[in-house]
Structure formats: structure tokens, C-alpha cells
Amino acid sequence: MKNFIKSLELRLSDLLLLLGLAVLAFFLYFGQEFMQHPNPNDVPFPLWAAIICFVAMIGLFGSYLYIELYIRKEKINPYIAISFAALALLNIVAILAQPASSSEVVTIRYNADFPELVGTQETVLLSVSPMHKFIFIAELTGAATFIYIAFFVFSKRITGIKFIEYLGFLFFIFLGVMFLFSYITEYNCYLMTFKWLLRIDKDITMDELSGMYAVKSFILHKNAFGMMCMIGIIFTFINQSIKPRIWLYPLAVFFFINMVFSYCKTGILITLLVSFIYFIYRLIVTYKDHPKRNKITLIVTGSIILIALVVVGVPYLTKGKVLGKIYELIKSVTGEGMTMTTRTYIWDNCWQLLRNGWWLIGRGFGSICLQLMPLNIVTHNDHVFPTHSSLLNMIGSGGILLLLGYLVFLGYSGYVVIKSYKKSPEFVFAVGIGVLCFLLYSIIETIHYLMLVFLFPIFVIYFQKEKEVVGEVPTETKEELA
């Protein structure tokens, strides 16, 4: 660790970046509260505190950029800087252009409590207060500045593949803190799941279990908890490709077990899919080194899949007459079709907000979710605020222009991945699996804050650095588990 820190050549100015990131994290945490409360007075976050945080964040990030760009004369690409600034300014314009209050006529297409209301129309009030606009602009400014620094300034100094490895270890520590917090504060959620499995509490239904007793920890939402677990599992694959360690596989299983308690169906299914792909890939690339071991592994894997198909198929075909508990779990995972029904309903409402020209520049960061919430009437007292699609959330926040900007960046990242594959196939494949994981997740789930959407493309950008030695990824001896 000491050698790694020394190799980074950290400067005193980097402390400014870390402090600014801490303030930004504080802003993002409370920004989600503002997205869920149309009345800003309901949010326990006073305006004076927001102003102090904003000034501190701009001061810290601004000082870092001044030192790096003007004092140390770091080169920047003016086209990238101008394009990035233009997208951010357009989004600020979209936020400011939102009316303080307006009304929208929405057709109710789904209501779990009152199905007889489906097909009727209701007029709902939309509002974005000046305080909301200030918070959203502050969040956007901080997030955009930090993304620019991470991509195009700080990353020029971090050219070793070791950076990605240690970044994974830092995330493992974060997950450990998140799990510990949930064990202490939400132990009843874990207990209720075990009670349901052991039939101790026979009254609770699976829907209640996945709703009221889903683990969220301190990141406020079960899907966000599941996504963090998913990132941790991807990091185990990436670190395993850099330097094989036998304990990384049990660690990935531990992360997945914790994910199950979040009842994040999208994260669970996608993680199982990409883990299976990665597992088969690892067997293929190490087959010559361990033919006997891999034959046994393939037989065991095939047997497990066959047993799983029987365990899942029998209760499904018998409609729960056999293995009723498994059937209830299948219904919960599939949502009996309601998962996609509610999502398409939310997506349609989002499109209603974007008509009449808003599709070009969007309604602004944060504003789209705040205005979408009153339209998403899924039960009598439950209004959902996320778009449940990161791609649609991009269009809602920044319009087609922001989506095009992201697709260009993502396409370039894919080009770099393909170009780098021959140098280090296992490492590049693990990173590619991470990109695939996020793309699948972003289609039908919201990745909170656009900053996280770019998490894995950041990694592949490192491949183009002149000092990057991708082909010299350390490998272990053949006797060590690959």
C-alpha cells in the first residue's frame, strides 16, 4: 500500500479534490431527499447549510483546477472542455426554465389499490420551487466538475493498472461499512427474511417482505443497495484478472448473499447472468493449465444448472402445488408481469413530461424526477419518483443532447476496450463484463446520479494512456487458482 501511494505521486492539491468530493457526496445524499419532497420545508436540510456547502465545493474544486491547469500547466482538450461545459450549461438552463407550478392531466393506467380507477384521468400539480432549483443546479455543477476532473485531469497522472486494483479494494471497504451499518440498524429485515423462510411468521407475504423488509443501509433505497453489491462483485472479477487470489471468489459470493436481502430483482438477475458468463470464460482460458479441474468443474456446474431447472420448473409447472415456497419466490422475482407493467407506465409518464420540445434539452437534473413523482400513481398513497431507466432519465434530465453525448463517450470506451483486448484479454474481458452489467441495469433501473453511469467507462479510458502497461498484468504460477 505504501509503494502504491508513493507511485501515485499525490500532491497537496489532491487533498482539495478529496475534500470537494466529500462535500459533493453530502450534497448528493440530501439531493435525493429533495427529489422525493415537493415541499422543500419537509426536507431536514436548511438553505444556509446548502449555500455553505455549495461555496465550499466550488472553492475546493476550483482551487484544484486552478493549480493543475494554470500553475502546473496541465494540457486540456479544448473541444472536450467546451462540449462538457455546454452540456452542463444547457442543463442549468433547463432547470431554470421549469415553471414554479403547473398542472398535468394524467391517465391512470395502473393502481394496485383501486383497479377500477384504471383508464380514468386525474389532474396533478407539478412544482419546482426556487430552493429545489438551487439544490439541483448545485448538484449538477459539483457532479459535472468532478466527472471532468476524474476523466480528463486527475486520470492523466494515474496511469498504472494498479490504480484500478486498489480502487476495487477501497470499494470493498465501502461495502463493508455499508453492510455493517445495515446489520446494526436493519437487523429486523434480516430476521424477517429468515422467519419467512423457516415459516416462523406465516402471515407475512413475499410482497410485504420485499417491500417493507428490504435492506437499504444508509444509501436510502434497496435498488441502490443492490447496485452497490453488483459493483463490488464486478470489482472482484477485475481484481481477479489482475492478480488471481482464491479469496476473491468467496468475497463475491458474500456480496451476492447481501444483495439477496435487498430484493433488488434487476441486480440479482443481471449479476447471475454476467457471473455465469465470466465463470465460463475463466474455465475456457485456463483449460490447458487445469484440464482435469475444469472438466470436474464443468460437470458440477452442469449438474447444478440441471437441478436448478428442475427446482424452478417443477413448482412453476404445478403452480405451487409442489415446492410452494419456490413458486412464491418465482412470482416475486418475475413480479407476475407487474414489474414491467409499472415500468412502462412510468416511462410513458416521463415521455408526457418531455413533449412540446422538452425532449431536446430535458427538464433538468433533479427536476424530471420531482415532477414525475405526482404522475406515477401506482397505489393510493404511493407515488414513485425514479424513472426506472437510466437512459430515459438522461433524456428527461438533459434531453437528446445529453444522451448523444453519453453514447459517443460509451462508443469510444467500447473502441478502446476492443483495441486493448489483445494486450490483456482477461483484464479487458472483466472490464467489458462490468460495462455490460451497467448497460443492462440501466435499461430498466435507475442508476442514481449520472456520475455513476460513467463508472465503468472511466476504467477503459486508462487503456489509452501512454504509460499504461496493460500487457504486463502480473500472473500467478500455474499451481495457483486462476
C-alpha positions in Angstrom: 0.0 0.0 0.0 2.9 2.4 0.8 4.5 1.7 -2.5 1.2 2.3 -4.3 0.6 5.6 -2.6 4.1 6.6 -3.4 3.7 5.6 -7.0 0.7 7.9 -7.4 2.8 10.9 -6.5 0.0 12.5 -4.6 0.2 16.2 -4.2 -1.1 18.6 -1.6 -3.6 19.8 -4.1 -5.2 16.3 -4.2 -6.4 17.0 -0.7 -8.6 19.7 -2.2 -10.1 17.2 -4.5 -10.9 14.7 -1.8 -12.5 17.4 0.4 -14.5 18.6 -2.5 -15.7 15.1 -3.2 -16.7 14.7 0.4 -18.9 17.9 0.2 -20.3 16.6 -3.1 -21.3 13.3 -1.6 -23.1 15.2 1.2 -24.9 17.2 -1.5 -25.9 14.1 -3.4 -27.2 12.4 -0.3 -29.6 15.2 0.6 -30.4 15.9 -3.0 -32.2 12.6 -3.2 -34.4 13.8 -0.3 -35.3 16.9 -2.3 -36.3 14.8 -5.2 -38.8 13.0 -3.0 -40.4 16.0 -1.4 -42.3 18.6 -3.5 -42.4 20.8 -0.4 -38.8 21.8 0.4 -39.8 22.6 4.0 -40.3 18.9 4.6 -36.6 18.3 4.0 -34.3 18.5 7.0 -31.7 20.5 5.1 -31.7 24.3 5.8 -30.9 26.7 2.9 -28.0 28.3 4.7 -26.3 24.9 5.0 -26.8 24.3 1.3 -25.2 27.6 0.4 -22.2 27.0 2.6 -21.7 23.5 1.1 -22.1 24.9 -2.4 -19.5 27.6 -1.8 -17.1 25.2 -0.2 -17.5 22.7 -3.1 -16.9 25.2 -5.8 -14.0 26.7 -3.9 -12.3 23.3 -3.4 -12.8 22.0 -7.0 -12.0 25.4 -8.4 -8.7 25.6 -6.5 -7.7 22.1 -7.7 -8.4 23.0 -11.3 -6.5 26.3 -11.0 -3.5 24.6 -9.5 -3.4 21.8 -12.1 -4.3 23.8 -15.2 -2.7 27.2 -14.7 0.1 26.7 -12.2 1.3 23.2 -13.3 0.2 23.8 -16.9 -1.6 20.5 -17.4 -2.8 20.3 -21.0 -6.5 20.0 -21.7 -8.5 19.2 -24.8 -10.5 22.4 -25.5 -13.1 20.6 -27.6 -13.9 18.2 -24.7 -13.9 21.0 -22.2 -16.2 23.2 -24.3 -18.6 20.3 -25.1 -18.7 19.3 -21.4 -19.4 22.9 -20.3 -22.0 23.4 -22.9 -24.0 20.3 -21.8 -23.8 21.4 -18.2 -25.0 25.0 -19.1 -27.9 23.6 -21.2 -29.0 21.5 -18.2 -28.8 24.5 -15.9 -31.0 26.4 -18.4 -33.5 23.5 -18.4 -33.7 23.6 -14.6 -34.2 27.4 -14.5 -36.8 27.2 -17.3 -39.1 25.0 -15.3 -42.3 26.8 -14.1 -42.7 27.2 -10.4 -46.1 25.4 -10.7 -48.0 23.8 -13.5 -50.7 21.1 -13.9 -50.7 17.9 -16.0 -53.6 15.7 -16.9 -52.5 12.0 -16.5 -54.4 8.9 -17.5 -54.2 6.3 -14.7 -53.0 3.1 -16.2 -52.1 1.2 -13.1 -53.4 1.3 -9.5 -52.8 -1.6 -7.2 -55.3 -0.4 -4.6 -58.1 0.7 -6.8 -58.1 -1.1 -10.2 -61.4 0.5 -11.0 -59.7 3.8 -11.5 -57.5 2.5 -14.3 -58.4 4.3 -17.5 -59.7 7.5 -15.8 -57.9 10.8 -15.8 -56.7 12.9 -13.0 -55.2 16.4 -12.9 -52.0 16.6 -10.8 -50.0 19.7 -9.7 -46.3 19.9 -10.6 -44.0 22.2 -8.8 -40.3 23.1 -8.7 -39.5 25.7 -6.0 -36.6 28.1 -6.2 -34.9 26.1 -3.4 -35.2 22.9 -5.4 -33.7 24.6 -8.4 -30.7 25.9 -6.4 -30.1 22.4 -5.0 -30.3 20.7 -8.4 -28.0 23.3 -10.0 -25.5 22.9 -7.1 -25.6 19.1 -7.5 -25.2 19.3 -11.3 -22.3 21.7 -11.0 -20.5 19.6 -8.5 -21.1 16.3 -10.3 -20.1 17.7 -13.7 -16.9 19.3 -12.3 -15.9 16.1 -10.5 -16.6 14.0 -13.6 -14.5 16.3 -15.7 -11.6 16.2 -13.2 -11.8 12.4 -12.9 -11.8 11.9 -16.7 -9.6 14.5 -18.1 -7.3 15.9 -15.4 -6.6 13.6 -12.5 -6.6 10.4 -14.7 -3.6 11.7 -16.7 -1.5 11.2 -13.6 -2.9 7.8 -12.6 -1.6 5.6 -15.5 -0.9 2.3 -13.8 -3.3 -0.6 -13.8 -2.6 -0.9 -10.1 -4.9 2.1 -9.6 -7.9 0.1 -10.7 -6.9 -2.8 -8.4 -6.7 -0.6 -5.4 -9.8 1.3 -6.3 -11.5 -2.1 -6.0 -10.1 -2.6 -2.5 -11.4 0.9 -1.5 -14.8 -0.1 -2.7 -14.6 -3.4 -0.7 -14.0 -1.3 2.4 -17.0 0.9 1.5 -19.2 -2.2 1.1 -18.0 -3.5 4.5 -19.1 -0.3 6.2 -22.5 -0.4 4.3 -23.1 -4.0 5.4 -22.1 -3.3 9.0 -24.5 -0.3 9.1 -27.3 -2.5 7.8 -26.6 -5.3 10.2 -26.9 -2.9 13.2 -29.7 -0.7 12.1 -31.8 -3.1 9.9 -31.2 -6.4 11.7 -35.0 -6.9 11.8 -35.1 -7.1 8.0 -32.6 -10.0 8.0 -34.5 -11.7 10.8 -37.8 -11.3 9.0 -36.4 -13.0 5.9 -35.2 -16.0 8.0 -38.6 -16.1 9.7 -40.3 -16.2 6.3 -38.0 -19.0 5.0 -38.4 -21.1 8.2 -42.2 -20.5 8.3 -42.0 -18.9 11.7 -44.0 -15.9 10.6 -46.8 -17.3 8.4 -48.7 -14.1 8.0 -46.2 -12.1 6.0 -46.4 -12.3 2.2 -43.5 -12.1 -0.2 -44.6 -8.7 -1.5 -44.5 -7.3 2.1 -41.1 -8.9 2.7 -39.6 -7.4 -0.5 -41.2 -4.1 0.2 -41.1 -3.3 3.9 -38.2 -5.5 4.9 -35.7 -5.0 2.1 -32.3 -3.9 3.3 -31.3 -0.4 2.2 -28.5 0.6 4.6 -27.5 4.3 4.6 -28.0 4.8 0.8 -31.8 5.1 1.2 -33.1 2.6 -1.4 -33.0 -1.1 -1.8 -32.1 -0.9 -5.6 -29.2 1.3 -4.8 -28.0 -1.2 -2.2 -28.3 -4.0 -4.7 -26.4 -1.9 -7.3 -23.5 -1.3 -4.9 -23.3 -5.1 -4.2 -23.2 -5.6 -8.0 -20.3 -3.1 -8.4 -18.4 -5.0 -5.6 -18.9 -8.3 -7.4 -17.6 -6.8 -10.7 -14.6 -5.4 -8.8 -13.8 -9.0 -7.6 -13.7 -10.1 -11.3 -11.5 -7.2 -12.3 -9.1 -7.7 -9.4 -9.0 -11.5 -10.1 -7.9 -10.8 -13.7 -5.1 -8.5 -12.5 -3.8 -10.9 -9.8 -5.6 -14.1 -9.1 -6.5 -14.6 -5.4 -8.5 -17.5 -4.1 -10.4 -15.4 -1.5 -11.9 -13.1 -4.1 -14.4 -15.7 -5.2 -15.8 -16.3 -1.7 -15.9 -12.5 -1.3 -18.0 -12.2 -4.5 -20.4 -14.9 -3.1 -20.6 -12.9 0.2 -21.5 -9.7 -1.7 -24.2 -11.6 -3.7 -25.8 -13.0 -0.5 -26.1 -9.5 0.9 -27.6 -8.4 -2.4 -30.4 -11.0 -2.0 -31.5 -9.3 1.2 -32.1 -6.1 -0.8 -34.6 -7.9 -3.0 -33.2 -5.9 -6.0 -34.5 -8.2 -8.7 -32.8 -6.5 -11.6 -29.4 -6.5 -9.8 -29.8 -10.2 -8.8 -30.7 -11.4 -12.3 -28.1 -9.4 -14.1 -25.4 -10.3 -11.6 -26.2 -14.0 -12.0 -26.1 -13.7 -15.8 -22.7 -11.9 -16.1 -21.2 -14.0 -13.3 -22.1 -17.1 -15.3 -20.6 -15.6 -18.5 -17.4 -14.7 -16.6 -17.2 -18.1 -14.9 -17.4 -20.0 -18.3 -14.8 -17.6 -19.8 -12.4 -18.3 -16.9 -12.8 -22.1 -17.5 -12.1 -21.7 -21.2 -8.9 -19.5 -20.7 -7.5 -21.8 -18.0 -8.5 -25.1 -19.6 -5.0 -26.0 -20.8 -3.5 -25.3 -17.4 -6.0 -27.3 -15.4 -7.8 -29.7 -17.7 -8.8 -32.2 -15.0 -10.0 -29.5 -12.6 -12.0 -27.8 -15.3 -13.7 -31.0 -16.5 -14.8 -31.6 -13.0 -16.0 -28.0 -12.7 -18.0 -28.2 -15.9 -19.7 -31.4 -14.8 -20.5 -30.0 -11.4 -21.8 -26.7 -13.0 -23.9 -28.6 -15.5 -25.4 -30.7 -12.6 -26.2 -27.6 -10.6 -27.9 -26.0 -13.6 -29.9 -29.1 -14.2 -31.0 -29.3 -10.6 -31.9 -25.6 -10.6 -34.0 -26.0 -13.7 -35.9 -28.9 -12.0 -36.3 -26.9 -8.7 -37.6 -23.9 -10.6 -39.5 -25.7 -13.3 -41.5 -28.1 -11.2 -43.2 -25.5 -8.9 -43.8 -23.3 -11.9 -45.5 -26.0 -13.9 -47.5 -27.2 -10.9 -48.5 -23.7 -10.0 -47.1 -24.1 -6.5 -48.7 -27.4 -5.6 -45.1 -28.8 -5.4 -42.4 -26.7 -3.7 -44.8 -23.9 -2.9 -42.1 -21.7 -1.4 -40.1 -21.7 -4.5 -43.2 -20.8 -6.5 -43.8 -17.8 -4.3 -40.2 -16.7 -4.8 -40.6 -17.1 -8.6 -43.7 -14.9 -8.6 -41.8 -12.3 -6.6 -38.8 -12.3 -8.9 -41.0 -12.1 -12.1 -43.5 -9.7 -10.4 -46.2 -11.7 -12.2 -45.8 -9.3 -15.1 -46.4 -6.3 -12.9 -42.7 -5.2 -12.8 -42.7 -4.3 -16.4 -46.3 -3.1 -16.4 -45.4 -0.4 -13.8 -42.2 0.5 -15.5 -43.8 1.0 -18.9 -46.4 3.1 -17.2 -43.7 5.3 -15.6 -41.8 5.6 -18.9 -45.0 6.8 -20.6 -45.5 9.4 -17.9 -41.9 10.5 -18.4 -42.4 11.0 -22.1 -45.5 13.1 -21.3 -43.3 15.5 -19.4 -40.9 15.7 -22.4 -43.3 16.5 -25.1 -43.7 20.0 -26.6 -39.9 20.5 -27.1 -38.5 19.4 -23.7 -37.1 16.2 -25.3 -34.3 18.3 -26.8 -32.7 19.7 -23.6 -34.7 17.8 -21.0 -36.3 19.3 -17.8 -33.0 19.4 -15.9 -31.1 17.4 -13.4 -33.4 16.5 -10.4 -36.4 18.4 -11.9 -37.6 15.5 -14.0 -37.8 13.1 -11.0 -39.5 15.7 -8.9 -42.2 16.4 -11.5 -42.5 12.7 -12.4 -43.4 11.6 -8.9 -47.0 13.0 -8.8 -47.8 11.4 -12.1 -46.7 7.9 -11.1 -49.8 6.9 -9.1 -49.0 3.2 -8.5 -51.1 2.9 -5.3 -53.4 5.2 -3.3 -50.6 6.7 -1.3 -47.5 5.6 -3.1 -46.0 7.8 -5.8 -42.7 6.6 -7.3 -40.2 9.2 -8.2 -37.4 7.4 -10.2 -37.7 6.9 -14.0 -36.6 3.3 -13.5 -34.5 3.7 -16.6 -31.1 5.5 -16.6 -31.3 6.0 -20.4 -34.7 7.6 -20.1 -33.5 9.5 -17.1 -30.8 11.0 -19.2 -33.3 12.2 -21.8 -35.5 13.5 -19.1 -32.6 15.3 -17.4 -30.6 16.6 -20.4 -32.6 15.7 -23.4 -31.4 14.0 -26.6 -28.2 16.1 -26.5 -27.1 14.6 -23.2 -28.0 11.1 -24.4 -26.0 11.6 -27.6 -23.0 12.9 -25.6 -23.1 9.8 -23.4 -23.5 7.4 -26.4 -20.4 9.0 -28.0 -18.4 8.6 -24.8 -19.7 5.0 -24.4 -18.9 4.2 -28.0 -15.4 5.5 -27.6 -15.0 3.4 -24.5 -16.0 0.3 -26.4 -13.5 1.1 -29.1 -10.7 1.4 -26.5 -11.8 -1.9 -24.9 -11.7 -3.8 -28.3 -8.4 -2.2 -29.2 -6.9 -3.2 -25.8 -8.2 -6.8 -25.8 -5.1 -8.4 -27.3 -2.8 -6.8 -24.8 -4.6 -8.2 -21.7 -7.6 -10.3 -22.7 -8.6 -11.4 -19.2 -8.5 -7.9 -17.7 -10.3 -6.3 -20.6 -12.9 -9.0 -20.6 -13.6 -8.4 -16.9 -13.9 -4.6 -17.5 -16.2 -5.4 -20.5 -18.4 -7.6 -18.3 -18.7 -4.6 -15.9 -19.8 -2.3 -18.8 -22.3 -4.9 -19.9 -23.6 -5.2 -16.4 -24.3 -1.5 -16.2 -25.8 -1.2 -19.6 -28.3 -4.0 -18.8 -29.0 -2.5 -15.4 -29.5 1.0 -16.8 -32.2 -0.1 -19.2 -34.9 -1.0 -16.6 -33.5 0.5 -13.5 -32.3 4.0 -12.4 -28.6 4.3 -11.6 -28.7 7.2 -9.1 -26.9 10.3 -10.4 -25.4 10.4 -13.8 -21.9 10.2 -12.3 -22.3 6.5 -11.6 -23.4 5.8 -15.1 -19.9 6.6 -16.2 -18.2 4.5 -13.5 -17.0 1.6 -15.7 -16.2 3.6 -18.9 -13.7 5.5 -16.7 -11.7 2.3 -16.4 -11.4 1.7 -20.1 -10.1 5.2 -20.7 -7.0 4.3 -18.8 -6.1 1.9 -21.6 -5.1 4.7 -24.0 -2.6 6.2 -21.6 1.0 6.2 -23.0 2.4 5.0 -19.7 -0.2 2.2 -19.3 1.4 -1.2 -19.4 -1.7 -3.3 -19.9 0.2 -6.3 -21.3 2.2 -6.7 -18.1 -0.6 -7.7 -15.8 1.0 -9.9 -13.2 0.1 -13.6 -13.3 0.5 -16.3 -10.7 2.1 -19.7 -11.1 0.0 -22.4 -12.8 -0.4 -24.2 -9.4 -2.3 -21.2 -8.0 -6.0 -21.0 -8.6 -6.8 -18.9 -11.6 
